[in-house]
Amino acid sequence: MLREGEIRIPSGCAISGVISRSGKNINGAEIVKSIATMHDRSNGLGGGFAGYGIYPQYADYYAFHVFYDGNKAREECERFLDRHFDIINLSKIPVRKSNKITAEPLIWRYFVAPLPTKLKDSHLDEKEFVTRCVININANIEGAYVFSCGKNMGVFKAVGFPEDVGEYFRLDEYEGYSWTAHGRYPTNTPGWWGGAHPFAMLDYSIVHNGEISSYDANRRNIEMYGYKCTLQTDTEVITYIIDYLLRKQKLTLEECAEVIAAPFWSTIDRMKEEDKERVRYLRNAFSSLLITGPFSIILGFEGGLMALNDRLKLRSMVIGEKDDRVYMASEECAIRVIEPELDRIWTPKGGEPVIATLDSYGK
């Protein structure tokens, strides 16, 4: 397997996303076609997708997608799951074998609900209970990695070019209201199945192009709140930061963006007084969660997508709109290949979040 570290690879990567604001189904083949257009931004060391609304028949259950190194890890993980969850359904994730995808782990899927007695005894809310169980598995069960654990959504990722990963996971057989995709050109961490994007926690998923220079400071800070960064990659840290800010601190999406891509102090000084007080508070209260370095990300969540650049806009991002759909991608070609005639297309400013939600979101 190709391993990063043998040579220095310049930061590339490709990201793409699409959402139907009216909630209409989008076939997974569309996002595969979008990310395939940016093939040269990848190098075969990682590709992946997140789909939302793809499990309507199990919408009330957490969908755990798990990589295993072998059956020993699977048996140990399943014993843990059986002690903490009601397992409604379990099976191997169906794949389409290909010589382009190699070194495959065991890939299983579980639809689960926390056992009421365990949840009550934990004195935690349901989402925190699930989060701690996932962190426990990933940190303590050798050879097991839960890489997706949200409701009515799922992450699919592997070592390979993204179009081959999409074919491997048979994404043309899935439909959902929103999708994100990633083609990896890793810079500082190995090209392996767990290191591919998206990274996810509960319904939050992140695809990321760039390299954050604040990794160590961000990691040390977020691990103070119970997270375990086991994958040695900056995108894992971004995912946990967003989960912490949105779920635990109850910030809005806009406020979350003002923390991780905070304006410079000189910019804050020029703001209107009503904005200045809020942004100053966020910069001071969450100073260790400011992400520095070049990045563009797409955050997927239950009900929407958010695109965000670093405050200096050192990585590309293009946004397009057509009827009820919103498109987000590293390059315009990734949008036009699936929607040639757009109503609007633009590039957001550095640190400016672009948020697209279902029409029913928050109602």
Order of alpha helices (4+ residues) and beta strands (2+ residues): beta-beta-alpha-beta-beta-alpha-beta-beta-alpha-alpha-beta-beta-alpha-beta-beta-beta-beta-alpha-alpha-alpha-alpha-alpha-beta-beta-beta-beta-alpha-beta-beta
